[in-house]
Amino acid sequence: MELTVKKLLMQELAKRQMRNPSYSLRAFARDLGVGSTTLSDVMGDRRSLSKSNLEKVMERLLVSPLEKEVLWAEYRQGSKKIEIDDRLLMEEDTFRLMSDWYYVAILNLAKLPENKANPRWIAKRLGIKESEAEHALERLLRLELLKKNRNRMVRTAKPIFINRDVPSAAIRKHHTQNLHLAEYSLHNDPVERRQFYSITTAVNPEKLPLVNDVILKTRKKIEDLLEDGPLSEVYTFSFQLFPLTKVDGGMEDQSE
């Protein structure tokens, strides 16, 4: 299916309404930062997005480099044909690897003794579309992060580098997907197959860098513990530390 602005918007709205049936077109417009009338007209083929609104939509929906090129081509010429050079292909590969949760999951499926280098098997194990598994497997093989050996996936020694060139949108999309996966697990997986913990506490913000160091060390210990012994499943272990209080904007209390 060729990507267009209308299809992108309709697919995203459908996803959000699946998670929240009361999610409205007006709420969607608010979250995208565009007018509700404008959004309705675009989705009804009555007008096109302006350049500034298209930039907002692409930023808010965390689209990939290749998707951006397609949408800009549609905006400029009414055409979705683009030239895919090595630079764009590498940008797309990097974005997908860092943003879509199932890439790292597939790399870890390769650690299971009975794994299969088969998109259907991968899709069944991860609960994703077979086409997603096929594209991901092809990309991981092309990036030489995986290789095939007698219809099995084998991890290579090539490391995954996260550098400054990785778009922030890719990182944000990755964490957003993980939060949705956690929500799904909370409601659908039995308690014995998942663990959820949280605390709410007053904090000294100056201690946050020290907390980050503790989290990194703890993450490594937990990873080593979970990978000890026969491997049969793939899990995600996530940390989130975020403020509940809002930063004071400097407004003085006018009450007496």
Secondary structure as UniProt FT lines:
FT   HELIX           5..19
FT   TURN            21..22
FT   HELIX           25..32
FT   HELIX           36..43
FT   TURN            44..45
FT   HELIX           51..60
FT   TURN            61..62
FT   HELIX           65..77
FT   HELIX           86..99
FT   HELIX           101..109
FT   TURN            110..111
FT   TURN            113..114
FT   HELIX           119..126
FT   HELIX           130..142
FT   TURN            143..144
FT   STRAND          146..149
FT   TURN            150..151
FT   STRAND          152..155
FT   TURN            164..165
FT   HELIX           168..188
FT   HELIX           191..193
FT   HELIX           205..207
FT   HELIX           208..226
//
